Amino acid sequence: MIDAKLVQGFSEAASRVGAKVLPMRDASAAADYIHMQAGGLVLLAPSPSLERLGLARGLRERGSDIATHQPRTQAPAAAAGITGANFAIADTGTVVLESTAEATRLATTLPTRHFVLLDPRKIVADGLAAVAPLRRLQQQTPRSFLAYISGPSRTADIERVLTIGVHGPCELHILLLEGISEDPLEN
């Protein structure tokens, strides 16, 4: 069941840190949006949820060029990366993603745009509520990488001049799509 208050809180918090949060009616609408916004080669991270959605097929049908093989060699040329999400934290607008697979880390860090497909049922209220799914992730894969993604990449120099996108994506698009998976072990 979707908690509308959590979804609203997450959307507001993510927007405050520079993410674009959009509800999607179905996988076809998500493929349309990604195709229109990606701007070039798309790096699709391995994800059982995205495979079930048929996202790669939908993007190819629209004419998108998808890098699914040889991610290390294709990632530097990718304009966009696409991932799922294990869960999200409402009060900070943060997406949490198990990113042990190199292709996942490449998709979240090298392209200019990062698209996250998130089932809104996977939004938890705060860091304390995140403990249970984090514990499950740690039990499943004790030596794993976890990425906490809050908005586009940010950095500042010694004079505290903020710059977006130097060490990662300039844009973060979070597409809310019910029915992907409510299991936090699956991204």
N, C-alpha and C positions, 0 to 999 in steps of 0.2 A: 504494500500500500504506500502510495506517495504522500509524504507529509508536505503540504503546500507551504507551511511556514518555513521549513528547512530549505526547500527549494528557493523560496523568495530570499531568505537570508543568505544562502550561498550565492545566488545570482547577484545580489547587491554587493556582497563582499568581494567577489571575483571582479565585478565591474569597477569597483573602487581601485583595484590594483592593476587595471588596464586590460583585463580579459574581456572578450565578447562572449556573452552567454546567450544561446538561442535555443528555444524549444524546437524540436523537429517532430513532425507527425509520423514519419516512417523512415526506413533506410533509404528509400528513393529520394526523399526530400534532402536527407543528409548528403547523398551522393551529388545531387544537383548543386547544393550550396558549396561543397568542397571543390567540385569541378570549376565553378564560377570564380572562386576565391583563390585557388591554389597558385596559379601563376606559373605553372611549368611542371617539371618532373616531380612526382609524388613518391615519397618513401613510406611504404606501408609496413608498420611493425607487425611481427607475428602475434596473432591474437585469436584464440578460439571464438571469442564473441564476434569479432569483426568478420571472421570467416563465415560464421553462421548467418550473419546479416547479408552476405554476398556483396560486401562493399567493393571489393576489387572488381568484380564483374560489373557492378553498376557504374563504377568510374570508367572502366574500359569502354562500356557501351556509350558513354558520353564523350569519349575521345581523349580521356586523360592518359598520360604516359605514366605507368607505375613501375617503380623499381622494387621488385620483390626478391630478386636473386642478386648476389654480389652487393649487398648493402654497403660494405666498406668502400668499394670503388665508386659506387653511384651516389652515395650520400653527399659528398661535397658539391655535386651539381643539383641536388634536390632543392626545389623551391618550397616544398611543404612536407611535413611529416604527419602521419596519422597514427594515433594510438587509441587504445581503450583506456579504462581507468579501473583500479581496484576499488577505490572509493573516494569520497571527497569530504572535506571538512567545512561545514557551513560558516562558522564564525570568522574564518580567515579567507574563505574563497579558494582553498587549496585543493588541488587534485593530487591524490596519492597513487603512485604507479610502481609496481614491482618491475624493475628495469635491469634485471640481471642479463638478459639477452642483449648482445651488442647491437643488434638491429633496432631494438627499442631505445637504447641510449642514443644512437645516432639520430633516430627520428625525432627525439625530443630536444636535441641540442644543436644540430648543424643547419637544418633548413631555416629559412626566414619566417615561415608560418608553421605553427603547430596546431593541429586539429585533434581534439580529444572527444571521443564519443563516450558519454557518461549516462548510465541508467540513473534517473533521479531517485530511485529507491535505495541507492548506495550512498546517499548523503547522510553523514552523521553530524550531530550538533557541534561538537568541539573536540579538542585534543583528548579530553578524558574519555569521551565516547569512542574515540579512535583506537583506544587500547585493545578492545576485543578483536577487531579485524586485524590489527597489527600483530597481535599474539597468534592468530590463526595463520597469517602469512609467514611468520617466523617459524612456526611449527612445521609448515609445509616445506619451506626452503630455508633452513637455518642460516646459510651463507648466501644471502641475496642482497642486491642493491635495491634501495627504495628511493624513489624521486618524489620530493614534495614540490609541486609546481604551483606557484602563486603569481599569476600574471606573466607578461613577457619578461625576458631576461633584462636585468638592470645592473648597472655598475656606476660607480662614481670615482672621479679622480681625486687627487689630494686637495683640490679646491672645492670639493663636494659638488661638482657639476654632474648631474645625473644624465646618463646616456642609456638608451634602450637598445637592446639587440646586439651588443658587442660580443657577448659570450654565450649567445643562444638566440632563440627566435625573437623577432621584433613584434610578432603578433601571436596571441593565444586565443583560439576559438574553441569554446566548450559547447558541444552540441548535446543537448539533453534529449535522450531518446529512450522512452520507456520500453521495457521488454528485452533489453540486451541481455542482462543477467543481473540478478541481485546478489550473487555470490562474490564476496570480496576477494576470494582466492583466484577469481578469473578476471582478467582485464580485457 
